[in-house]
Amino acid sequence: MCPVSREAFDTAARELEAWDDSGTELCAPFLRVLPVDGAAISTLGAPFGTETISASDAFAARIDELQFDLGEGPCWRALATRRPVLSPDVRLEQNAAWPMFRAALGETDVGGLFAFPLVIGTLEIGAVDLYSFVAGPLPPDAVADATRLADIVARVVLRRALRGYGSAGNDSDWTAVDGPDPAAPTEPEGEGFSRRVIHQATGMILAQLDLSAADALLLLRGYAFSNARSVRSVAHDVVARKIDFSTVLSP
């Protein structure tokens, strides 16, 4: 595959940013701009569950399924370390971290396998797995591009999870940003429906992690969702400096 143009990459990134469950395949932009043959996107562990939410083909989905069943593999490692895991020849590498997964791949045609974590600030969501049939390293530019696309997908997946949770008829106060919160005993009397504390907390998070305001609010909502709390309750703790997203590495 020839080096991808910046215009093509920017188009892929915009397509992912605009994803709205309208039928666009989440994996397709990865395949258009990266030298790989397949891709899968998954959530891993609580609170989002362990499942493949998008796969370019049955083989990509099977690679995910093997890792889920065995509890080991590049996707788990990428999320645990919050760094890309690059295996140019995954079947031949003597990797002590996933011996069962490596053995399970023995009869397949996979060559390289590359996993990228889906994280937003301190919130761990899942991973993107990319595979190629031909063994060989992923070029540095492709690693950088895949990392940027994974960052976009992390936000897309979190928005999808929060939207799905609300539409399922669950208690909206866990992720809502409006309304009084009986679970926030530190809330000053008379604040009522004010959004001020949420704006304050968002500002503190974006300063702590160098995020945009939209991503800081998304992280605040995701943290509340993962801990079964309201956004207002978490916001109060952020403003009171009981929660510092620059140092808390897990919910």
BAFI-3210 file (N, C-alpha, C; in Angstrom, 3 decimals, decimal comma, padded with zeros to 6 digits):
// residues 251
n [1|2|3|4|5|6|7|8|9|10|11|12|13|14|15|16|17|18|19|20|21|22|23|24|25|26|27|28|29|30|31|32|33|34|35|36|37|38|39|40|41|42|43|44|45|46|47|48|49|50|51|52|53|54|55|56|57|58|59|60|61|62|63|64|65|66|67|68|69|70|71|72|73|74|75|76|77|78|79|80|81|82|83|84|85|86|87|88|89|90|91|92|93|94|95|96|97|98|99|100|101|102|103|104|105|106|107|108|109|110|111|112|113|114|115|116|117|118|119|120|121|122|123|124|125|126|127|128|129|130|131|132|133|134|135|136|137|138|139|140|141|142|143|144|145|146|147|148|149|150|151|152|153|154|155|156|157|158|159|160|161|162|163|164|165|166|167|168|169|170|171|172|173|174|175|176|177|178|179|180|181|182|183|184|185|186|187|188|189|190|191|192|193|194|195|196|197|198|199|200|201|202|203|204|205|206|207|208|209|210|211|212|213|214|215|216|217|218|219|220|221|222|223|224|225|226|227|228|229|230|231|232|233|234|235|236|237|238|239|240|241|242|243|244|245|246|247|248|249|250|251]
n.u [000,851|000,579|001,967|-000,422|-002,328|-002,483|-004,900|-006,634|-006,445|-007,476|-010,087|-010,977|-010,774|-012,669|-014,968|-015,201|-015,504|-017,981|-019,645|-022,747|-024,308|-025,635|-025,283|-022,819|-019,800|-017,750|-015,163|-014,284|-012,925|-010,370|-009,336|-009,115|-007,023|-004,834|-002,168|-003,386|-005,318|-007,671|-009,983|-011,099|-013,257|-013,600|-015,226|-013,990|-014,342|-015,764|-017,264|-018,576|-018,886|-017,731|-017,289|-017,470|-017,940|-017,791|-016,692|-014,585|-014,730|-015,418|-013,154|-011,690|-013,498|-013,359|-010,747|-011,001|-012,889|-011,459|-009,595|-011,313|-012,419|-010,150|-009,064|-006,744|-004,229|-003,322|-005,222|-006,160|-003,743|-003,006|-004,969|-004,477|-001,909|-002,253|-001,113|-000,058|000,111|002,266|002,630|004,479|004,751|002,750|002,242|004,700|006,178|007,660|005,899|005,436|003,258|000,815|000,411|-001,578|-003,310|-001,584|-001,043|-003,590|-003,806|-002,271|-003,068|-004,079|-004,115|-003,057|-000,742|000,663|-000,346|-001,964|-002,676|-004,611|-005,225|-008,434|-009,021|-010,000|-008,694|-008,564|-010,279|-010,876|-011,779|-011,769|-010,469|-008,842|-008,306|-006,058|-005,291|-002,993|-002,419|000,081|003,158|004,975|006,289|004,275|004,413|005,950|004,499|001,992|001,371|001,127|-001,062|-003,059|-003,263|-004,305|-006,805|-007,908|-008,194|-010,268|-012,307|-012,628|-014,030|-016,344|-017,365|-017,825|-019,781|-021,792|-022,304|-023,265|-025,519|-026,988|-027,446|-029,101|-031,341|-032,302|-033,949|-032,945|-032,001|-031,820|-030,491|-027,987|-026,316|-027,153|-027,019|-028,567|-030,830|-031,651|-029,552|-029,905|-027,925|-025,723|-024,469|-022,888|-023,714|-024,396|-027,050|-029,884|-028,764|-030,096|-031,145|-028,856|-026,185|-023,653|-021,668|-021,016|-019,941|-017,728|-016,314|-015,801|-014,070|-011,893|-011,097|-010,358|-008,151|-006,486|-005,927|-005,424|-007,454|-010,108|-013,023|-015,353|-014,478|-013,616|-016,025|-017,285|-015,631|-016,141|-018,845|-018,583|-017,080|-018,901|-020,926|-019,555|-019,250|-021,767|-022,953|-024,313|-023,732|-023,581|-022,966|-020,367|-019,133|-019,223|-017,393|-015,072|-014,708|-014,397|-011,977|-011,744|-011,642|-009,216|-008,484|-006,039|-004,477|-005,927|-006,134|-007,969|-011,492]
n.v [-001,203|002,154|005,151|006,922|009,769|012,997|014,223|012,074|010,772|012,762|012,845|010,296|010,552|012,594|011,267|009,317|010,976|012,037|009,925|008,347|006,140|005,574|003,622|003,641|001,925|001,363|000,353|000,718|003,220|002,797|000,710|001,918|003,732|002,551|000,103|-002,617|-005,676|-006,228|-005,289|-004,812|-003,578|-003,217|-003,282|-003,607|-005,286|-004,052|-000,786|-001,255|-003,713|-006,753|-007,012|-007,311|-004,523|-003,685|-005,073|-005,761|-008,080|-011,650|-013,007|-011,071|-010,610|-013,111|-013,161|-011,292|-012,675|-014,945|-013,743|-012,712|-015,086|-016,375|-014,534|-013,143|-011,571|-009,273|-007,106|-006,923|-006,399|-003,969|-002,254|-002,508|-001,442|000,942|001,629|001,242|-002,103|-003,920|-006,472|-007,807|-010,377|-012,371|-015,092|-016,348|-015,088|-015,350|-014,740|-014,248|-013,158|-013,858|-016,833|-018,835|-017,609|-017,166|-019,826|-020,588|-019,217|-020,614|-022,199|-020,417|-017,845|-015,437|-012,745|-010,147|-008,474|-005,853|-003,811|-001,194|000,994|002,071|004,867|007,580|010,217|009,293|007,197|003,904|002,090|000,171|-001,542|-001,328|-003,699|-004,543|-006,422|-008,150|-010,240|-010,706|-011,005|-008,518|-005,297|-002,532|000,533|003,493|005,918|004,893|003,743|006,048|007,243|005,302|005,430|007,997|007,707|005,773|007,249|008,943|007,070|006,120|008,195|008,140|005,574|005,822|007,873|006,490|004,396|005,803|007,019|004,775|003,666|005,553|005,458|002,977|003,163|003,476|004,873|008,169|010,054|009,239|009,885|012,293|015,858|017,804|019,041|018,533|016,773|014,208|012,639|014,098|015,284|017,454|019,609|023,036|024,698|025,918|025,923|024,425|023,780|024,559|024,548|025,188|023,909|021,720|022,888|024,069|021,803|020,567|022,450|022,189|019,552|019,646|021,282|019,707|017,517|018,445|018,519|019,047|021,092|019,689|017,008|016,807|017,066|014,790|012,803|013,257|012,518|009,845|008,784|009,094|007,381|004,898|004,491|004,386|006,769|010,122|012,765|015,293|014,713|013,611|015,825|017,675|016,444|016,677|019,459|019,917|018,803|016,161|014,230|013,809|013,946|013,785|012,146|009,937|006,812|004,879|004,204]
n.w [000,000|-000,912|000,602|002,512|001,570|003,180|002,837|002,338|004,802|006,526|005,600|006,354|009,140|009,613|008,817|010,791|013,045|012,529|012,792|013,354|013,935|011,624|009,805|008,626|008,399|011,107|011,011|008,416|007,695|008,807|007,238|004,771|004,966|006,152|006,027|006,252|006,524|007,835|010,485|013,858|016,384|019,795|023,032|026,341|029,283|032,444|032,577|030,234|029,137|027,521|024,258|020,684|018,759|016,207|013,161|010,423|008,979|009,127|010,045|011,434|013,515|014,697|015,708|017,738|019,319|020,163|021,882|023,813|024,859|025,904|027,590|027,193|025,119|022,430|022,450|025,097|026,365|025,214|026,236|028,977|029,254|028,049|025,674|022,219|020,977|019,167|016,956|014,682|013,578|014,692|015,141|015,276|017,187|020,384|022,758|026,050|027,250|026,125|025,697|025,196|023,399|021,256|020,558|019,724|017,368|015,674|013,447|011,665|009,089|009,812|009,887|010,790|013,793|015,348|018,030|019,431|022,079|023,352|024,874|026,976|028,422|031,694|031,456|030,557|027,755|025,558|022,704|019,493|017,069|014,543|011,662|009,491|006,670|005,678|007,212|009,020|010,016|011,157|009,568|011,011|010,486|009,951|012,403|013,952|012,638|013,045|015,808|016,155|014,876|016,543|018,879|018,137|017,717|020,303|021,552|020,019|020,628|023,369|023,416|022,078|023,885|026,131|025,033|024,301|026,803|028,005|026,270|026,792|028,892|031,431|034,631|034,142|035,627|036,267|034,198|033,297|032,807|033,833|036,375|039,903|042,215|044,325|045,316|045,869|048,479|049,131|047,703|047,425|049,172|047,440|044,946|043,085|039,830|038,577|036,239|036,827|038,439|036,907|034,618|035,850|036,747|034,289|033,155|034,915|034,415|031,702|031,941|033,523|031,875|029,351|027,368|024,947|025,595|024,991|025,009|027,639|029,058|028,066|029,159|031,875|031,984|031,175|033,295|035,378|034,469|034,507|037,190|038,215|039,066|039,356|036,982|038,113|040,786|040,567|039,431|041,547|043,269|041,772|041,648|044,345|044,629|045,301|043,424|041,041|037,802|036,602|038,076|038,949|037,787|037,242|037,384]
ca.u [000,000|001,342|001,689|-001,709|-002,253|-003,100|-006,294|-007,374|-006,521|-008,400|-011,432|-011,295|-010,975|-013,951|-016,026|-015,365|-016,030|-019,394|-020,392|-023,975|-025,114|-026,490|-024,960|-021,420|-018,993|-016,701|-013,834|-013,928|-011,889|-009,062|-008,855|-008,817|-005,814|-003,758|-001,765|-003,846|-006,357|-008,917|-010,023|-012,224|-013,323|-014,282|-015,171|-013,369|-014,555|-016,745|-018,717|-019,151|-019,012|-016,721|-017,954|-017,058|-019,005|-017,657|-015,625|-014,585|-014,983|-015,576|-011,863|-011,392|-014,358|-012,863|-009,563|-011,535|-013,549|-010,418|-009,035|-012,333|-012,554|-008,924|-008,704|-005,390|-003,992|-002,897|-006,214|-006,114|-002,461|-003,032|-005,777|-003,825|-000,734|-002,674|-000,156|-000,191|000,836|002,592|003,178|004,653|004,539|002,186|002,275|006,059|006,790|007,589|005,415|004,966|002,057|-000,410|000,767|-002,748|-003,789|-000,628|-001,266|-004,869|-003,620|-001,311|-003,588|-004,680|-003,238|-002,709|000,680|000,839|-001,510|-001,634|-003,787|-004,530|-006,212|-009,471|-009,034|-010,229|-008,170|-008,346|-011,311|-010,471|-012,994|-011,612|-009,303|-008,962|-007,370|-005,811|-004,481|-002,564|-002,060|001,527|003,906|005,830|005,959|003,449|005,287|005,705|003,426|000,731|001,116|000,635|-002,404|-003,971|-003,459|-005,226|-008,148|-008,397|-008,620|-011,592|-013,249|-012,909|-015,100|-017,554|-017,878|-018,370|-021,054|-022,749|-022,674|-024,083|-026,801|-027,706|-027,864|-030,255|-032,492|-032,783|-034,877|-032,297|-032,086|-031,051|-029,726|-026,605|-025,509|-027,744|-026,299|-029,519|-031,671|-031,025|-028,971|-029,984|-026,733|-024,608|-024,741|-022,086|-024,269|-024,878|-028,478|-030,303|-028,159|-031,172|-030,836|-027,708|-025,148|-022,364|-020,674|-020,594|-019,031|-016,481|-015,602|-015,318|-012,888|-010,777|-010,639|-009,636|-006,848|-005,690|-005,570|-005,208|-008,495|-011,081|-014,144|-016,285|-013,919|-013,596|-017,384|-017,522|-014,932|-016,896|-020,039|-018,171|-016,685|-020,136|-021,566|-018,813|-019,356|-023,183|-023,209|-024,771|-022,684|-023,478|-022,267|-018,943|-018,658|-018,983|-016,150|-013,959|-014,526|-013,901|-010,656|-011,764|-011,277|-008,277|-008,353|-004,641|-003,798|-006,760|-005,971|-009,095|-012,645]
ca.v [000,000|003,396|006,055|007,580|011,228|013,643|014,485|010,831|010,543|013,732|012,408|009,163|011,060|013,302|010,269|008,727|012,004|012,272|008,663|008,548|004,909|005,630|002,522|003,713|000,920|002,009|-000,146|001,044|004,251|002,223|-000,095|002,774|004,549|001,810|-001,085|-003,813|-006,411|-006,302|-004,531|-005,031|-002,605|-003,881|-002,789|-004,636|-005,206|-003,120|-000,986|-001,302|-005,089|-007,246|-007,411|-006,676|-003,627|-003,529|-005,894|-005,644|-009,387|-012,720|-013,364|-010,046|-010,889|-014,326|-012,788|-010,696|-013,703|-015,750|-012,988|-012,659|-016,404|-016,748|-013,495|-012,659|-011,191|-007,886|-006,087|-006,772|-005,791|-002,558|-001,487|-002,521|-000,564|002,201|001,873|000,285|-003,369|-004,194|-007,818|-007,957|-011,779|-012,785|-016,546|-016,824|-014,423|-016,060|-013,736|-014,893|-012,498|-014,520|-018,131|-019,570|-016,918|-017,454|-021,211|-020,644|-018,639|-021,433|-022,743|-019,347|-017,186|-014,099|-012,427|-009,112|-008,104|-004,572|-003,396|000,195|001,173|003,097|005,532|009,019|010,620|008,158|006,192|002,814|001,657|-001,044|-001,576|-001,586|-004,710|-004,528|-007,570|-008,292|-011,623|-010,733|-010,580|-007,354|-004,195|-001,407|001,713|004,496|006,841|004,172|003,634|007,361|007,444|004,385|005,968|009,148|007,203|005,108|008,302|009,388|005,982|006,055|009,154|007,647|004,426|006,307|008,542|005,428|003,681|006,679|007,192|003,518|003,492|006,403|005,031|001,702|003,439|003,456|006,112|009,163|010,924|008,769|010,530|013,569|017,024|018,757|018,586|018,379|015,451|013,856|011,887|015,023|015,970|018,663|020,659|024,170|024,922|026,981|025,814|023,943|023,164|025,233|023,712|025,819|022,984|020,857|023,703|024,212|020,529|020,383|023,300|021,624|018,334|019,985|021,810|018,602|016,526|019,113|018,075|020,061|021,149|018,606|015,740|016,838|016,755|013,389|012,014|013,407|011,677|008,447|008,403|008,948|006,157|003,708|004,356|004,419|008,018|011,208|013,681|016,373|014,213|013,540|017,201|018,258|015,883|017,249|020,839|019,843|018,165|014,780|013,453|014,503|013,061|013,669|011,141|008,753|006,052|003,971|004,670]
ca.w [000,000|-000,985|001,722|002,366|001,542|004,348|002,500|002,552|006,243|007,110|005,236|007,221|010,496|009,649|008,721|012,122|013,943|012,217|012,882|014,124|013,903|010,439|008,905|008,226|009,077|011,893|010,655|007,039|007,558|009,121|006,109|003,630|005,115|006,813|005,277|006,961|005,799|008,588|011,731|014,766|017,474|020,905|024,393|027,170|030,716|032,993|032,656|028,892|028,698|026,591|023,018|019,431|018,310|014,764|012,576|008,967|008,385|010,117|010,621|012,437|014,660|015,349|016,490|018,969|020,118|020,803|022,998|024,865|025,480|026,608|028,550|026,926|023,738|022,235|022,804|026,554|026,724|024,803|027,172|030,290|029,224|027,426|024,595|021,122|021,040|017,771|016,763|013,235|013,194|015,982|015,336|015,502|018,333|021,650|023,703|027,274|027,746|025,646|025,094|024,697|022,206|020,183|020,134|019,021|016,039|014,939|012,191|010,874|008,116|010,249|009,945|011,804|014,583|015,977|018,883|019,882|023,149|023,305|026,178|027,014|029,723|032,591|031,238|029,670|027,071|024,775|021,821|018,056|016,570|013,104|011,278|008,099|006,357|005,446|008,394|008,823|010,928|010,732|009,485|012,064|010,118|010,082|013,844|014,391|012,089|013,736|017,153|016,052|014,579|017,756|019,802|017,688|017,950|021,740|021,833|019,359|021,376|024,640|023,134|021,734|025,110|026,959|024,358|024,416|028,179|028,246|025,485|027,317|029,969|032,726|035,398|033,407|036,522|036,330|033,167|032,896|033,299|034,359|037,459|041,205|042,434|045,728|045,722|046,050|049,728|049,277|046,849|048,210|049,125|046,546|043,615|042,233|038,554|037,986|035,609|037,080|038,964|035,799|033,814|036,607|036,714|032,921|033,004|035,669|033,739|030,466|032,342|034,043|030,859|028,072|026,454|024,560|026,525|024,661|025,472|029,106|029,494|027,733|030,165|033,116|031,862|031,149|034,648|036,139|033,985|034,925|038,639|038,573|039,781|038,493|036,541|039,089|041,970|040,237|039,230|042,869|043,805|041,006|042,101|045,725|044,520|045,786|042,237|040,158|036,644|036,182|038,897|039,097|036,536|037,036|038,121]
c.u [000,877|001,026|000,405|-001,513|-002,906|-004,570|-007,150|-007,522|-007,524|-009,848|-011,884|-011,590|-012,322|-015,123|-016,275|-015,966|-017,531|-020,243|-021,579|-024,884|-025,993|-026,170|-023,529|-020,607|-017,831|-015,307|-013,357|-012,862|-010,484|-008,495|-008,478|-007,467|-004,644|-003,434|-002,087|-004,984|-007,690|-008,823|-011,234|-012,118|-014,145|-014,242|-014,689|-013,645|-015,591|-016,308|-019,369|-019,395|-017,911|-017,425|-017,330|-018,212|-018,928|-016,506|-015,730|-014,935|-015,031|-014,253|-011,453|-012,222|-013,871|-011,618|-009,993|-012,096|-012,539|-009,843|-010,035|-012,382|-011,354|-008,523|-007,288|-005,266|-003,664|-003,921|-006,230|-004,849|-002,444|-003,826|-005,099|-002,656|-001,058|-001,706|-000,422|000,647|001,024|003,279|003,313|004,460|004,031|002,258|003,658|006,721|006,601|007,176|004,794|003,646|000,776|-000,095|-000,430|-003,291|-002,880|-000,829|-002,557|-004,778|-002,784|-001,782|-004,226|-003,645|-002,794|-001,193|000,949|-000,464|-001,135|-002,850|-003,543|-005,608|-007,226|-009,575|-009,371|-009,778|-007,873|-009,319|-010,866|-011,710|-012,826|-010,377|-009,730|-007,899|-007,272|-004,967|-004,089|-002,180|-000,551|002,230|004,792|005,381|005,003|004,343|004,955|004,582|002,061|000,367|000,535|-000,790|-003,426|-004,271|-004,444|-006,648|-008,739|-008,874|-010,016|-012,635|-013,591|-014,050|-016,424|-018,184|-018,473|-019,700|-022,144|-023,232|-023,591|-025,465|-027,646|-028,225|-029,106|-031,495|-033,066|-033,716|-034,264|-032,394|-031,200|-030,205|-028,274|-025,729|-026,067|-026,939|-027,246|-030,241|-030,934|-030,583|-029,006|-028,760|-025,532|-024,817|-023,966|-022,621|-024,805|-026,383|-028,789|-029,683|-029,150|-030,681|-029,625|-026,715|-023,752|-021,307|-020,157|-019,645|-017,680|-015,652|-015,031|-014,057|-011,685|-010,214|-009,865|-008,266|-005,929|-005,135|-005,336|-006,171|-009,300|-012,214|-015,123|-015,772|-013,863|-014,979|-017,723|-016,851|-015,660|-018,137|-019,683|-017,771|-017,927|-020,858|-020,884|-018,887|-020,794|-023,513|-023,773|-023,588|-022,490|-022,721|-020,761|-018,367|-018,362|-017,663|-014,926|-013,661|-013,973|-012,520|-010,593|-011,417|-010,380|-007,990|-006,914|-003,898|-004,602|-006,736|-007,053|-010,242|-012,713]
c.v [001,239|004,274|006,833|009,094|011,798|013,936|013,244|010,532|011,487|013,362|011,255|009,622|011,775|012,329|009,612|009,735|012,176|011,022|008,817|007,329|004,831|004,529|002,547|002,722|001,580|001,570|000,329|002,125|003,726|001,491|000,768|003,467|003,823|000,544|-002,369|-004,436|-006,471|-005,556|-004,947|-004,029|-003,226|-003,043|-003,940|-004,374|-004,172|-001,674|-001,217|-002,722|-005,458|-007,758|-006,691|-005,795|-003,345|-004,399|-005,830|-006,957|-010,433|-013,091|-012,361|-010,276|-012,114|-014,037|-012,148|-011,778|-014,592|-015,040|-012,871|-013,979|-016,751|-015,729|-012,988|-012,337|-009,713|-006,845|-005,845|-006,046|-004,306|-001,723|-001,405|-001,546|000,820|002,614|000,883|-000,964|-003,838|-005,542|-008,076|-009,378|-012,510|-014,291|-017,061|-016,183|-015,246|-015,079|-014,420|-014,316|-013,174|-015,854|-018,887|-018,928|-017,204|-018,869|-021,329|-020,090|-019,521|-021,918|-021,671|-018,747|-015,805|-013,922|-011,434|-008,796|-006,886|-004,068|-001,991|000,428|002,262|003,683|007,002|009,483|009,404|007,015|005,178|002,159|000,325|-000,973|-001,733|-002,613|-004,588|-005,737|-007,487|-009,748|-011,771|-010,222|-009,386|-006,216|-003,197|-000,173|002,742|005,475|006,177|003,980|004,938|007,605|006,560|004,880|007,130|008,680|006,499|006,126|008,813|008,324|005,856|007,000|008,696|006,515|004,879|007,018|007,517|004,706|004,526|006,877|005,922|003,271|004,323|005,927|003,719|001,901|003,382|004,822|007,174|010,036|010,482|009,487|011,871|014,727|018,079|018,160|018,422|016,951|015,110|013,116|012,782|015,846|017,260|019,818|021,804|024,331|026,073|026,890|025,274|023,262|023,802|024,225|024,212|024,817|022,055|021,617|023,858|022,937|020,255|021,203|022,749|020,390|018,674|020,579|020,695|017,718|017,126|018,581|019,270|020,042|020,004|017,265|015,675|016,509|015,298|012,472|012,084|012,516|010,195|007,944|008,187|007,656|004,922|003,463|004,430|005,630|009,046|012,084|014,799|015,938|014,146|014,934|017,881|017,745|016,423|018,657|020,876|019,186|016,808|013,805|014,325|013,586|012,952|012,595|009,873|007,983|005,031|004,465|004,051]
c.w [000,000|000,221|001,481|002,365|002,795|004,078|002,747|004,039|006,893|006,796|006,117|008,645|010,610|009,596|010,078|013,100|013,763|012,368|013,814|014,108|012,662|009,431|008,416|009,051|009,798|011,479|009,283|006,913|007,872|007,907|004,917|003,754|005,791|006,028|006,027|006,170|006,538|009,897|012,553|015,906|018,589|022,166|025,271|028,643|031,120|032,730|031,303|028,395|027,727|025,349|021,828|018,963|016,818|014,290|011,068|008,283|009,497|010,776|011,696|013,690|015,424|016,183|017,806|019,884|020,837|022,018|024,148|025,624|026,350|027,666|028,383|025,446|023,623|022,661|024,311|026,991|026,376|025,794|028,540|030,349|028,682|026,320|023,452|021,370|019,603|017,648|015,267|012,728|014,425|016,202|015,691|016,718|019,606|022,749|024,910|027,771|027,267|024,961|024,521|023,432|021,022|019,652|019,322|017,605|015,125|013,588|011,306|009,923|008,560|010,291|011,060|012,513|015,428|016,742|019,420|020,934|022,836|024,705|025,976|028,384|030,573|032,355|030,191|029,084|026,355|023,903|020,367|017,699|015,054|012,756|009,810|007,870|006,147|006,695|008,059|009,713|010,302|010,700|010,560|011,737|010,276|011,548|014,377|013,895|012,800|015,148|017,137|015,763|015,797|018,781|019,427|017,994|019,432|022,099|021,222|020,177|022,707|024,428|022,829|022,980|025,985|026,351|024,475|025,812|028,479|027,514|025,974|028,508|031,340|033,386|034,774|034,313|036,623|035,319|032,733|033,463|033,857|035,559|038,761|041,419|043,911|046,220|045,940|047,310|049,905|048,444|047,690|048,076|048,170|045,166|042,600|040,977|037,869|037,411|035,944|037,531|037,868|034,877|034,526|036,537|035,326|032,686|033,733|034,971|032,473|030,789|032,828|032,936|029,479|027,010|025,975|025,583|026,265|025,175|026,998|029,658|029,211|028,751|031,506|033,091|031,868|032,527|035,517|035,757|034,544|036,423|039,148|039,447|038,810|038,104|037,567|040,338|041,729|040,067|040,561|043,455|043,067|041,503|043,525|045,797|045,219|044,653|041,379|038,987|036,137|036,966|039,083|037,790|036,308|037,869|039,503]
res [m|c|p|v|s|r|e|a|f|d|t|a|a|r|e|l|e|a|w|d|d|s|g|t|e|l|c|a|p|f|l|r|v|l|p|v|d|g|a|a|i|s|t|l|g|a|p|f|g|t|e|t|i|s|a|s|d|a|f|a|a|r|i|d|e|l|q|f|d|l|g|e|g|p|c|w|r|a|l|a|t|r|r|p|v|l|s|p|d|v|r|l|e|q|n|a|a|w|p|m|f|r|a|a|l|g|e|t|d|v|g|g|l|f|a|f|p|l|v|i|g|t|l|e|i|g|a|v|d|l|y|s|f|v|a|g|p|l|p|p|d|a|v|a|d|a|t|r|l|a|d|i|v|a|r|v|v|l|r|r|a|l|r|g|y|g|s|a|g|n|d|s|d|w|t|a|v|d|g|p|d|p|a|a|p|t|e|p|e|g|e|g|f|s|r|r|v|i|h|q|a|t|g|m|i|l|a|q|l|d|l|s|a|a|d|a|l|l|l|l|r|g|y|a|f|s|n|a|r|s|v|r|s|v|a|h|d|v|v|a|r|k|i|d|f|s|t|v|l|s|p]
***
